[in-house]
Amino acid sequence: MQRLTSYTSYVNVKELIAIDTHVHIESEDQGAAGEAARKYFGNAGVGYSRKELADYYRSRKIGCVVFSVDERITGRPQVPNDEVAQFAAENSDIVMAFASVDPTRGPEAVAEAARLISGGGIRGFKLHPPLQAFHANDKIAYPFYEVLNSARMPVIFHSGHSGIGTGMRGGGGIRLKYGNPMDMDDVAVDFPDMPIIIAHPSFPWQDEALSVCLHKPQVYIDLSGWSPKYFPPNLIQYANTLLKHKMLFGSDYPLITPDRWMADFANIPIKDEVRPLILKENAQRLFGLA
């Protein structure tokens, strides 16, 4: 396997107005599942090319965490992790790369995680239990987590409803049960040195996500995948109070853009002193950005 080229992140945090912790790099051909997702989310008005992504975020002075999900249910091809890392290296003023490896692949997944980490080109991992068809606390994934935990690599777990598959026959084969954030509570107990980011408002398990985040010091919530105008009151309450240092801005680009997300975020009752924490400072601290 090709070894990643090691690079140092030069994200210029002082120049950024925000850090988007949830950005997809996708291939142009997304098939039926991609078309259904665009129908569900609406036309975001942006393309799928990497140049467009970099130009978009740089023009808005927003840093971003990028990844492409390793999954086989939908048939959407993954952009190889090496390419994601190379894209980040070429745009290191704004981009940080996360890798994605299906942990149910056993020893192959463990070896690939070790290779990616040793290469130095990634900052964390993205897992999508509904698209990878596993419970986050399934012991099949534990050897994979051991590698990440030893390296203190943060992991983004999809949680809650899946826009991918919505409206398709049989939900496109995607089972929502794998998105319950309570599965991630076990992972947080067993791998306390692995920061966990629970992605998305976790409908229909929002209270579970809030409880796990409140209870486990290394657990965070990213607010991607939903327009803030649809955030439930309990999420806003905790974002303003007990979890104000653990909420992260995320969009779900290209399906939801930061332009749309931030415009709607400006109109919900988040305290003025909390807004910069969510938009930038919490991610800056989590990722160790100077």
C-alpha positions as CSV (number, residue, x, y, z in Angstrom):
1,M,0.0,0.0,0.0
2,Q,1.1,3.5,-0.7
3,R,2.4,5.4,2.4
4,L,0.9,8.7,3.1
5,T,3.2,11.7,2.9
6,S,3.7,13.2,6.3
7,Y,2.8,16.9,6.6
8,T,2.4,19.5,9.3
9,S,-0.9,21.3,9.6
10,Y,-0.6,25.0,9.0
11,V,-4.2,26.0,9.6
12,N,-4.1,29.7,10.2
13,V,-6.6,29.8,13.1
14,K,-6.2,33.5,13.8
15,E,-7.5,34.3,10.3
16,L,-10.5,32.0,10.6
17,I,-14.0,33.0,11.6
18,A,-15.1,29.4,12.1
19,I,-14.1,25.7,11.9
20,D,-16.5,23.4,10.2
21,T,-16.0,19.9,11.7
22,H,-18.1,18.0,9.2
23,V,-17.3,18.3,5.5
24,H,-17.6,15.5,2.9
25,I,-15.3,15.0,0.0
26,E,-17.4,13.1,-2.6
27,S,-17.0,11.8,-6.1
28,E,-19.2,13.4,-8.8
29,D,-21.1,10.1,-9.3
30,Q,-23.2,9.5,-6.2
31,G,-25.7,7.2,-7.9
32,A,-29.3,6.7,-6.7
33,A,-28.5,7.2,-3.0
34,G,-26.8,10.6,-3.8
35,E,-29.8,11.7,-5.9
36,A,-32.1,10.8,-3.0
37,A,-30.0,12.7,-0.5
38,R,-29.9,15.8,-2.7
39,K,-33.7,15.6,-2.9
40,Y,-34.0,15.2,0.9
41,F,-31.7,18.1,1.7
42,G,-32.5,20.4,-1.2
43,N,-30.2,21.9,-3.8
44,A,-27.3,23.4,-1.9
45,G,-26.0,25.2,-5.0
46,V,-22.5,24.0,-4.7
47,G,-20.5,21.4,-6.7
48,Y,-18.6,18.3,-5.7
49,S,-15.2,19.2,-6.9
50,R,-12.3,19.5,-4.5
51,K,-11.3,22.9,-6.0
52,E,-14.8,24.2,-5.4
53,L,-14.6,23.0,-1.8
54,A,-11.2,24.6,-1.2
55,D,-12.2,27.9,-2.9
56,Y,-15.5,28.0,-1.0
57,Y,-14.0,27.6,2.5
58,R,-11.0,29.8,1.8
59,S,-13.2,32.7,0.5
60,R,-15.2,32.5,3.7
61,K,-12.2,32.2,6.1
62,I,-13.6,28.9,7.5
63,G,-11.4,26.0,8.3
64,C,-12.8,22.5,7.7
65,V,-12.4,18.8,8.6
66,V,-12.8,16.7,5.5
67,F,-13.4,13.0,4.9
68,S,-15.0,10.4,2.6
69,V,-16.9,7.5,4.2
70,D,-15.7,3.9,3.6
71,E,-19.0,2.0,3.1
72,R,-20.5,-0.5,0.6
73,I,-24.3,-0.4,1.2
74,T,-25.2,2.5,-1.1
75,G,-22.6,1.9,-3.8
76,R,-21.3,5.4,-3.5
77,P,-17.5,5.2,-4.1
78,Q,-15.1,6.4,-1.3
79,V,-12.5,9.0,-2.2
80,P,-9.3,7.1,-1.0
81,N,-7.9,8.2,2.3
82,D,-4.6,9.0,0.7
83,E,-6.3,11.4,-1.7
84,V,-8.1,13.1,1.2
85,A,-4.8,13.5,3.1
86,Q,-3.1,14.9,0.0
87,F,-5.9,17.4,-0.6
88,A,-5.5,18.6,3.0
89,A,-1.7,18.8,2.6
90,E,-2.2,21.0,-0.5
91,N,-4.7,23.2,1.3
92,S,-3.3,23.1,4.8
93,D,-4.1,26.7,5.6
94,I,-7.8,25.7,6.0
95,V,-8.2,21.9,5.7
96,M,-7.6,19.0,8.1
97,A,-8.0,15.4,6.9
98,F,-9.9,12.7,8.7
99,A,-9.7,9.1,7.3
100,S,-12.5,6.6,7.1
101,V,-12.0,2.8,7.5
102,D,-14.8,0.3,8.0
103,P,-13.9,-1.3,11.4
104,T,-15.8,-4.5,10.6
105,R,-13.1,-5.4,8.2
106,G,-11.1,-6.9,11.1
107,P,-7.3,-7.2,10.8
108,E,-7.4,-5.4,7.5
109,A,-9.0,-2.4,9.2
110,V,-6.6,-2.4,12.1
111,A,-3.6,-2.5,9.7
112,E,-5.0,0.3,7.6
113,A,-5.6,2.5,10.6
114,A,-2.1,1.9,11.8
115,R,-0.7,2.8,8.4
116,L,-2.8,6.0,8.1
117,I,-1.7,7.1,11.6
118,S,1.9,6.4,11.0
119,G,1.8,8.4,7.7
120,G,1.1,11.6,9.6
121,G,-1.3,13.0,7.1
122,I,-4.6,12.7,9.0
123,R,-6.0,14.2,12.2
124,G,-8.7,11.7,13.0
125,F,-11.3,9.2,11.7
126,K,-14.9,9.3,10.5
127,L,-17.2,6.3,11.1
128,H,-20.8,5.9,10.0
129,P,-22.4,2.9,11.8
130,P,-25.7,2.9,9.8
131,L,-23.8,2.9,6.5
132,Q,-21.2,0.4,7.8
133,A,-23.9,-1.8,9.4
134,F,-22.5,-2.2,12.9
135,H,-23.2,-1.0,16.4
136,A,-20.5,1.3,17.7
137,N,-20.0,-0.9,20.8
138,D,-19.7,-4.2,18.8
139,K,-16.6,-5.9,19.9
140,I,-15.6,-6.5,16.3
141,A,-14.6,-2.8,16.2
142,Y,-12.5,-2.9,19.4
143,P,-9.1,-3.9,17.9
144,F,-9.6,-0.9,15.6
145,Y,-10.4,1.4,18.4
146,E,-7.3,0.2,20.3
147,V,-5.1,1.6,17.6
148,L,-6.9,5.0,17.6
149,N,-7.0,5.2,21.4
150,S,-3.3,4.6,21.6
151,A,-2.7,7.5,19.2
152,R,-5.4,9.7,20.9
153,M,-7.1,10.1,17.5
154,P,-10.5,11.7,17.6
155,V,-13.4,9.8,16.0
156,I,-16.5,11.3,14.4
157,F,-19.5,8.9,14.7
158,H,-22.6,9.5,12.7
159,S,-25.6,9.4,15.0
160,G,-29.4,9.6,14.7
161,H,-31.4,9.7,11.5
162,S,-29.7,9.2,8.2
163,G,-30.5,11.6,5.3
164,I,-28.7,9.0,3.1
165,G,-31.4,6.4,2.2
166,T,-34.4,8.6,3.2
167,G,-37.2,8.0,0.8
168,M,-35.6,5.1,-1.0
169,R,-37.2,1.7,-1.2
170,G,-36.4,0.0,2.1
171,G,-34.4,3.0,3.1
172,G,-31.7,2.0,0.7
173,G,-30.9,-0.9,3.0
174,I,-29.7,1.4,5.8
175,R,-30.8,0.5,9.3
176,L,-31.3,3.4,11.6
177,K,-30.8,1.4,14.8
178,Y,-27.0,1.6,14.3
179,G,-27.2,5.4,14.9
180,N,-28.2,5.3,18.6
181,P,-25.6,7.4,20.5
182,M,-26.0,5.2,23.6
183,D,-23.8,2.7,21.7
184,M,-21.0,5.3,21.8
185,D,-21.3,5.5,25.6
186,D,-19.7,2.0,25.9
187,V,-16.9,3.1,23.5
188,A,-16.3,6.2,25.6
189,V,-15.9,4.0,28.8
190,D,-13.6,1.5,27.2
191,F,-11.4,3.9,25.2
192,P,-11.1,7.0,27.4
193,D,-8.1,8.5,25.5
194,M,-10.0,8.5,22.1
195,P,-12.0,11.8,21.7
196,I,-15.5,11.1,20.4
197,I,-17.5,13.5,18.3
198,I,-21.2,12.5,18.1
199,A,-22.2,13.9,14.7
200,H,-25.5,15.6,14.2
201,P,-28.5,16.4,16.3
202,S,-29.3,12.8,17.2
203,F,-33.0,12.6,16.3
204,P,-34.8,10.6,17.6
205,W,-32.2,10.1,20.4
206,Q,-31.3,13.7,21.3
207,D,-31.5,13.2,25.1
208,E,-29.3,10.2,24.9
209,A,-26.6,12.1,23.0
210,L,-26.8,15.0,25.5
211,S,-26.4,12.6,28.4
212,V,-23.4,10.8,27.0
213,C,-21.7,14.1,26.2
214,L,-22.4,15.5,29.6
215,H,-21.2,12.3,31.4
216,K,-18.0,11.5,29.4
217,P,-15.3,14.2,29.4
218,Q,-13.9,13.2,25.9
219,V,-17.3,13.3,24.1
220,Y,-18.4,16.2,22.0
221,I,-21.4,16.9,19.7
222,D,-21.1,18.4,16.2
223,L,-24.2,20.2,15.0
224,S,-24.1,19.2,11.3
225,G,-26.7,17.7,9.1
226,W,-29.6,19.9,10.3
227,S,-30.4,23.5,9.8
228,P,-30.2,25.2,13.2
229,K,-33.7,26.4,12.8
230,Y,-34.8,22.8,13.4
231,F,-32.7,22.3,16.6
232,P,-34.9,21.0,19.4
233,P,-35.2,23.1,22.6
234,N,-33.2,20.7,24.7
235,L,-30.2,20.9,22.4
236,I,-30.3,24.7,22.5
237,Q,-30.6,24.7,26.3
238,Y,-27.6,22.5,26.8
239,A,-25.6,24.3,24.1
240,N,-26.1,27.5,26.1
241,T,-25.2,26.0,29.5
242,L,-23.7,22.8,30.6
243,L,-22.3,21.8,27.2
244,K,-21.3,25.1,25.8
245,H,-17.6,24.0,25.7
246,K,-18.5,20.7,23.9
247,M,-20.6,21.8,21.0
248,L,-19.0,22.1,17.6
249,F,-20.0,23.8,14.4
250,G,-20.5,21.4,11.5
251,S,-22.4,21.8,8.2
252,D,-22.5,18.6,6.2
253,Y,-21.2,20.2,3.1
254,P,-22.0,19.8,0.2
255,L,-25.6,18.8,1.2
256,I,-25.8,21.7,3.7
257,T,-23.5,24.7,3.3
258,P,-22.0,26.9,6.0
259,D,-23.7,29.8,4.3
260,R,-27.1,28.3,5.1
261,W,-26.1,26.9,8.4
262,M,-24.6,30.1,9.8
263,A,-27.5,32.2,8.6
264,D,-30.0,30.1,10.4
265,F,-27.6,29.8,13.5
266,A,-27.7,33.6,13.7
267,N,-31.5,33.5,14.3
268,I,-31.7,30.9,17.1
269,P,-31.4,31.9,20.8
270,I,-27.8,31.1,21.4
271,K,-26.1,33.4,23.9
272,D,-23.6,35.9,22.4
273,E,-20.8,34.6,24.6
274,V,-21.5,31.0,23.4
275,R,-21.5,31.6,19.7
276,P,-17.7,31.9,19.3
277,L,-17.2,28.8,21.3
278,I,-19.4,26.7,19.0
279,L,-18.2,28.3,15.8
280,K,-14.5,28.1,16.4
281,E,-13.0,28.0,19.9
282,N,-14.2,24.5,21.0
283,A,-12.8,22.9,17.8
284,Q,-9.6,24.9,18.2
285,R,-9.1,23.4,21.6
286,L,-10.1,19.9,20.7
287,F,-7.8,19.7,17.7
288,G,-4.9,21.5,19.5
289,L,-4.7,24.4,17.0
290,A,-2.6,27.3,18.1
